[in-house]
Amino acid sequence: MGMRTGAEMYANDAMVDKVVSTTLAVTGIIETVLSFTPFAPVSAAGATMAVTSALGMAAQKSFRGKL
């Protein structure tokens, strides 16, 4: 229940950053694959989700100061 050291906070922050980045990247890949399906609603949903994933990745990097 004490204070965490800077190293502990940095390690936790790095782990969260990797999880978020990986999740957004995998989501973008899945949605890009969906956008190539011939069924229009699935294709549109896939394209929309891929754009959303890319925006989320940019926001995450901007928030973390890695742009």
Secondary structure, 3 states (H helix, E strand, C coil): CCCCCHHHHHHHHHHHHHHHHHHHHHHHHHHHHHCCCCCHHHHHHHHHHHHHHHHHHHHHHHHHCCC
